[in-house]
Amino acid sequence: MTKRSRHERAQRASETERVRQIQAAWAASTPANVAREFEHAVQSARTRGPLPPRPDMAPGTAPNPPRPGHEPKPPKEVTRGRRPR
């Protein structure tokens, strides 16, 4: 756990309070029907839960298989040839 100075803890607490004030002001400025729709969307997202993890693939790889005849080559087997005399 990270230790924080008294000043930094106070600064974080004031930032948190300011964010709460901004959120309350935003909620008060939205029309009631829009706020209800937003709250409904938030609740449905929370009940849905997180998305399942994506498959472990290399960056930039398309999530579809290669076309027939364009499969990647298998890795070469390292074989040692005969030494010249």
C-alpha positions as semicolon CSV with decimal commas, in nm:
position;residue;x (nm);y (nm);z (nm)
1;M;0,000;0,000;0,000
2;T;0,125;0,345;-0,084
3;K;0,173;0,593;0,194
4;R;0,060;0,943;0,113
5;S;0,146;1,267;0,283
6;R;-0,114;1,458;0,484
7;H;-0,123;1,727;0,215
8;E;-0,178;1,473;-0,063
9;R;-0,458;1,299;0,130
10;A;-0,628;1,635;0,186
11;Q;-0,586;1,722;-0,182
12;R;-0,738;1,391;-0,291
13;A;-1,030;1,437;-0,051
14;S;-1,097;1,786;-0,188
15;E;-1,081;1,654;-0,546
16;T;-1,328;1,379;-0,458
17;E;-1,564;1,632;-0,300
18;R;-1,536;1,856;-0,607
19;V;-1,619;1,564;-0,838
20;R;-1,927;1,486;-0,626
21;Q;-2,037;1,850;-0,654
22;I;-1,990;1,845;-1,033
23;Q;-2,186;1,518;-1,062
24;A;-2,468;1,656;-0,846
25;A;-2,484;1,973;-1,056
26;W;-2,492;1,769;-1,377
27;A;-2,766;1,545;-1,241
28;A;-2,969;1,849;-1,136
29;S;-2,933;2,010;-1,479
30;T;-3,059;1,709;-1,677
31;P;-3,432;1,662;-1,739
32;A;-3,602;1,398;-1,523
33;N;-3,681;1,160;-1,811
34;V;-3,321;1,172;-1,941
35;A;-3,188;1,109;-1,591
36;R;-3,420;0,806;-1,551
37;E;-3,308;0,664;-1,888
38;F;-2,944;0,716;-1,794
39;E;-2,994;0,550;-1,454
40;H;-3,170;0,258;-1,623
41;A;-2,880;0,219;-1,868
42;V;-2,629;0,227;-1,582
43;Q;-2,822;-0,035;-1,385
44;S;-2,851;-0,267;-1,686
45;A;-2,476;-0,235;-1,751
46;R;-2,399;-0,315;-1,386
47;T;-2,624;-0,622;-1,384
48;R;-2,470;-0,742;-1,713
49;G;-2,125;-0,746;-1,556
50;P;-1,788;-0,727;-1,725
51;L;-1,731;-0,859;-2,075
52;P;-1,555;-1,195;-2,107
53;P;-1,182;-1,171;-2,175
54;R;-1,080;-1,146;-2,538
55;P;-0,880;-1,432;-2,692
56;D;-0,505;-1,408;-2,649
57;M;-0,388;-1,299;-2,993
58;A;-0,098;-1,100;-3,129
59;P;-0,160;-0,725;-3,163
60;G;-0,311;-0,632;-3,498
61;T;-0,428;-0,986;-3,568
62;A;-0,771;-1,006;-3,722
63;P;-1,008;-1,232;-3,525
64;N;-1,089;-1,447;-3,828
65;P;-0,895;-1,746;-3,964
66;P;-0,673;-1,715;-4,272
67;R;-0,815;-1,788;-4,615
68;P;-0,772;-2,143;-4,748
69;G;-0,427;-2,180;-4,898
70;H;-0,290;-1,882;-4,702
71;E;-0,220;-2,055;-4,372
72;P;0,103;-1,959;-4,195
73;K;0,403;-2,178;-4,263
74;P;0,506;-2,417;-3,986
75;P;0,836;-2,328;-3,816
76;K;1,146;-2,478;-3,977
77;E;1,317;-2,761;-3,799
78;V;1,680;-2,684;-3,739
79;T;1,883;-2,971;-3,888
80;R;2,254;-2,975;-3,906
81;G;2,398;-3,080;-4,235
82;R;2,717;-3,268;-4,294
83;R;3,034;-3,073;-4,253
84;P;3,246;-3,028;-4,562
85;R;3,586;-3,199;-4,547
